[in-house]
Amino acid sequence: MLVTRGFKGKRRGGDADRLRLPPGQFLTPEFPVLTAGPTQQTQIDRWTLALQHGGSLLGKWSWEQFEGLPQTEITSDIHCVTKWSKFDTRWRGVTIDDLLRAAGLDAAPTGFLMAHCDGGYTTNLLVADLIGARAMIATHFDDLPLLPSHGGPARLLVPHLYFWKSAKWVRRLAFREEDSPGFWESQGYHLRGDPWREQRYEGDQ
């Protein structure tokens, strides 16, 4: 298994920590568990991840095949729309860039993507927010397999957006030409969710 290192933050204190907090956020050492429905319990031997564009299947991987893809480790701050932030979280998984390469694509389709998950959860994203080492399918947290309560066996990780965009129990990524709201976005949450612009709800700039 090939493991590469992603961008890694440095621990800082005082005023430097405050500069890392987006507006309206507070820092916590905990990792709160927030879920719209029951925790999904997906068995590894039944897990697959599909990559689609319109009605075309671009690629599909079993757990064993997915684990054989290039692995990347990153350390990143995460920010929840409920106003907690956690610094220097450590993850391992497959970047969206490497997933696209594994599907034989030289570049990502332009436009938008809908992430589909076990339990019926969905969230919409700009493709630009997923490529260029900005997002991954994460399978490990703090060097341990991701717990189901935190989205295991695999979740989408998009740390520069509010954490509801980092969809738990992800199973399918569908590229599309037009944007449309996912689960929380249909309930009034912002279509993009940039914490530095406080894009929490529909109508926020």
N, C-alpha and C positions, 0 to 999 in steps of 0.2 A: 504494500500500500504506500503510495506517494503522499506525503504530507508537506504542504507549503505553509509558510507563515504569512498571515495577513497583517494589517496595520494594528499596532499595539499601543494603547494609551499608557500614560504614566500617572502614578498616584500623586496628587497634589493636595495641599491643604489650604484652609483659609479662603482668601479672596479668589485664588485660582480655582477652587472647587465651585464657588458661586458663579464663576464665568462659564463653567461647564453645564450649569443648570439652565435649561430653557425657561422662559417666562412662566410664572405660575406653578412651577414644579417644586417639590421638596425631596430631599435625599433620604433614602432608606438603605440599611444594610441587608434587609430582608428581600425575598423574592415572592411577593404576593401572588396568589393564585386566583385569577378571575376568569370565569367561563360562562358563556351564555346558556349552556345546557349541561347535561351529564358528561362526565369525563369518559372519553372514548378509550376502549381497550382493544387496540388492534394487534393481532398476532403477527409476529415477524414473518412467518411462513405464508401469510395471506396478504402481506403488504406489497403493493406495487405503486409506482409513480409514473404517470403518463404526462407527456408533453404534446399539446395539440395546437393546431392553427386552423381556425375555422372548423371544417369537417374532416381535416386530415390529421392523422396520427403521425407526429414527428419522431416519437421515441417512447419506449416503455421499458421500465427496469424493475426487476424483482429486487428484494432486499439484498441478496447476495451480489447481484450485478451492480447495484447502486454502491455498495460498500467497496467494490473494486474500482470505482471511479476516483480520480485525483481528489485528495482530501485537503482542505484548507483550515487552518486554525486562526481565529481572530479574537481580539479583545476589544470590546466596545461598550459604551454607555447605552442604556436603554431607558425609554421614557413612556410611561403609560398615560393615557388620556385622563385617567382618574387622579392624576397629578403626582404620582410617585415616580422617582427616577432612581436607577441603580447604576453605579459606576463600575467600570472595569469587569464586565461580565465576559466569561471565556467560553467560546463555542468551537465546535468542529463540525464540518460537513462538506458539502459539495456546492461550490459557487454556481450561480445561474450561468455565468460565462462558461464554466466547465461542462455544465449540463447541456448547453447548446452545442458545444464542440462534440460531446459524446453522441449527440443526435445528428452530427454531420453538417451542422450549420456554420457558415463563416460569419454570419451576423444574425442578430435577433430580428424577428419581424418588427416593424415599426407599429406604434400605436399603444395598445392597452393589453392588459392581461387580467383574467379572473382566476383566482385561486379557489379550488374546490376541495373540501375536506370531509373526512368522516364526521357523521353527525349532521351533515347538511349545511355547515357553515361555509360562507363565501366571502371574499373581499376583493375589491378591484384595485388595480395599480397601474401606473404608467410604466411602460417597458423601460423608459429611461431611469426609473428608480430601482431597477433590478440588475442592470448590467454595469460593466466597469468596476467590478469587485465591490458592489454596493449591497449585494444580497446573496443569500445561500439557502439551501435546504439543510438545516442543522439536525444532527443526530446525537450530539454529545454536548453536555454542559459541565464545566469544571472537571473535564477528563472522564466523566461518567456518562453512560447512556442516558439519554433524555427520558425523564420520568413521564408517564402518561399525563399527570397533572400539569406538566409544563409543555405538553404537546407531543410527547414521544409516541411512537418511535421516531417521528420526523416532523419538523415544523418549518414553515417559511420563516426566515429571519431577515428583516429589513430594518436595521437598528436606527437609521436616520429618520424614520417616520414613527408616529405614535404606535405603540406596541400592538394595537388591535390589527394592524396591517401584517404583523408577523404571525400568520394564521397557524393555529395548532392542527395537528393530525392531517397534514396536507397530503393529497393523493393525486391531484390533477391540476396542471397549469395550462390554461387555455388562452392563447393569443387571439386578439380580436381587433377589428378595425375601429370600432366605436366603443366609447366608455359607457358603462352602466353600473349602478350601485350594487354593492354586495349586501351582506346581512345588516351590519351596523349602519352602513351608509343609507340603506333604505329606512332606517329608524331616525335619520336626521343627522348622522355624523358626517363630517367633511369627506369629500371624495378623495382628497389626497392625504391630509393629516400630517403636516409639517409642524413638529413641536416648537421650532424656533419662531414660527409665525402664528403660533397658537391656533392652528386650524383644527379646532375640536369639533365644531358643529357646522352644519350647512349655513352658509352666509358669512362665516368667518373668512377674512381675506388671506 
